[in-house]
């Protein structure tokens, strides 16, 4: 129960939010709200520690002239919210304005943001800071950025150096364990089950980004699948769908695999057909997986119908080739010719590629059955000779 009288001593006022550091974050939050509205940093910090970063950011943004420490907290909050571009700009501003003994810490935080930008493909070369790498944090965050850019050999060198400086960091162990499980695939499942436990400890909830936690949750689904724990795998997939929207495509693919292993191919196909992901590429992956399942059941009509429904991809070389092959397998040579001619016209008009070079097998079959008509169309138009 708090005293109704507001304390006059600044030391007393500022002392109460320190309750945050002793695990009483709610006390600090309530005190800051009820006693002194001018304690923006203390109030925002309490909310940040209570894992309410959105509310913390509202308080920070309401300050017209934020102090240095408030800017530092803003950067941390933005990182927690995974608003990496804003976080990056905030850290750049902080580093320009500060000249003290915490330069390495700020640079390490900036590199963590850069690694996240690289992982989400939002990073340009000019945004990559150059720095000395003499601490664990600097090495580790640089390694994360290199891995996100596909420079795995360079990333491994940095990680090994980081490991020598701080080999028992819980986030490093979790990342390494998850990667080890991925490498194991369906081999050594017992070892994978043991290692995945280190990836799911509670302390990691706020040490890893949602993308990293989503990857670990996806790996858990795979382990359950490899271990033939199908009911448990479906439960994990539902959890993955609910908690990590960016991993929806992977969850649906695993659920379809479980159904296939349970000899429920038709249900798997329906699941893949009905699900509509946000990304266009994911939509194509799921539908092509359904096509493969239909072909595994020798359902050529179903595969043909599904491929023809992919209107936005209908003139891509792989789709054209698959459709032509299916038409020819059903002795529908006229349909194959018509489709290939349409594809040639579309690519010619849009000046993209020579479709016939991308589908050589289909072109050969088409010529074999229908003569040189298409081959003549491939020839460039003759230039008219000018009169002398």
ABEGO torsion letter per residue (X at the ends): XBBABBBABAAAAAAAAAAAAAGBAAAAAAAAAAABAABAAAAAAAAAAAGBAAAAAAAAAABABBBAAAAAAAAAAAAAAGBAAAAAAAAAAAAAABBBAAAAAAAAAAAAAAAAAAAAGABBAAABBBBBBABAAAAAAAAAAAAAAGBAAAAAAAAAAAAAABAABAAAAAAAAAAAAAAAEABGAAAAAAAAAAAABAAAAAABBAAAAAAAAAAAAAAAAAAGBAAAAAAAAAAAAAABAAAAAAAAAAAAAAAAAAGBAAAAAAAAAABBBABAAAAAAAAAAAAAAAAAAGBAAAAAAAAAABAAAAABAAAAAAAAAAAAAAGBAAAAAAAAAAAAAAAAAAGABBAAAABAAAAAAAAAAAEAAAAAAABBBBBBBBBX
